[in-house]
Amino acid sequence: MTESAREPVATTPASRQDPPVTAQPSVTEQPPVTAPLNVTALFAEAATKSGLMWVQPPDDRAWPFWHAWADETVYVVSGPGEQTLPWLPEQVRLILRSKDTGGRLLTVQATVREIGPGDDSWAAATEALKAGRLNAPQDALERWSRECTVRALKPFGAPLEAPGSYPTTSGAAPVPPSDATTATWRPWHWRGRPRRRRGNRLPDDG
């Protein structure tokens, strides 16, 4: 057999060789992104259903107050002839109740800012407060600007307490001292206190 009759040997050009197999980086599944809670919408729903809420400064008890809700802000007035509130720092807690049950519904953080007659939001704040004030006198706005304090409390961040995330404690607080209490003095009753009241039976009752 001649050289020309030999079968050719199959060769692979260098340009057609398969590339070396390299390790591919593992793909880690990312956890789903949770949309941030719109605390303003949740707060607005609770604030519009109840005209009463509580403000709690740090290291102090919660103080009840009536308010006006407008422009995603809680407006409150306090001072002579109005409700009593303590000095409030720049950040407090707001506690809202359920109008249906009267129980605690929502607790959020809020910023505090005092509003004066020269502020741009003075007119909107006082008009909203006057509309919600029972038997507001005609000179209410003038008196508020002269003697009272108007504040704007704006909620922010995620709720500290909300439906589904309430603490297991009762949340009971001691009664604050007041001149209206009768802990050591009992009122006088004509011919003494009755021994029997409606719904109660004493042991000596027949």
GINOR-V699165 format. One record per residue. N is the residue number from 0. PSI is psi as a letter, one per 40 degrees, with the letter a starting at -180 (999 if undefined). Layout:
# GINOR-V699165
<<N,PSI> <N,PSI>>
This chain:
# GINOR-V699165
<<0,h> <1,i> <2,d> <3,e> <4,e> <5,i> <6,h> <7,i> <8,h> <9,h> <10,i> <11,h> <12,i> <13,d> <14,e> <15,e> <16,i> <17,h> <18,i> <19,i> <20,h> <21,i> <22,h> <23,h> <24,h> <25,h> <26,h> <27,h> <28,h> <29,h> <30,i> <31,i> <32,h> <33,h> <34,h> <35,i> <36,h> <37,g> <38,d> <39,d> <40,d> <41,d> <42,d> <43,d> <44,d> <45,d> <46,d> <47,d> <48,e> <49,h> <50,e> <51,h> <52,i> <53,i> <54,h> <55,h> <56,i> <57,h> <58,f> <59,i> <60,i> <61,h> <62,h> <63,i> <64,i> <65,i> <66,i> <67,h> <68,h> <69,i> <70,f> <71,f> <72,i> <73,h> <74,h> <75,i> <76,h> <77,i> <78,a> <79,h> <80,e> <81,a> <82,i> <83,h> <84,i> <85,i> <86,h> <87,h> <88,a> <89,e> <90,h> <91,i> <92,i> <93,h> <94,h> <95,i> <96,i> <97,h> <98,d> <99,d> <100,e> <101,e> <102,i> <103,h> <104,d> <105,h> <106,h> <107,i> <108,i> <109,i> <110,i> <111,h> <112,h> <113,i> <114,h> <115,i> <116,d> <117,e> <118,i> <119,d> <120,e> <121,d> <122,d> <123,d> <124,d> <125,d> <126,d> <127,d> <128,d> <129,d> <130,d> <131,e> <132,h> <133,h> <134,f> <135,h> <136,i> <137,d> <138,f> <139,d> <140,d> <141,d> <142,d> <143,d> <144,d> <145,d> <146,d> <147,i> <148,h> <149,h> <150,i> <151,h> <152,h> <153,h> <154,i> <155,i> <156,a> <157,i> <158,i> <159,d> <160,h> <161,i> <162,h> <163,e> <164,f> <165,i> <166,i> <167,e> <168,i> <169,d> <170,e> <171,i> <172,i> <173,i> <174,h> <175,i> <176,i> <177,i> <178,e> <179,e> <180,i> <181,f> <182,d> <183,e> <184,h> <185,h> <186,i> <187,h> <188,h> <189,h> <190,f> <191,i> <192,h> <193,h> <194,d> <195,h> <196,i> <197,h> <198,e> <199,i> <200,h> <201,i> <202,d> <203,e> <204,i> <205,999>>
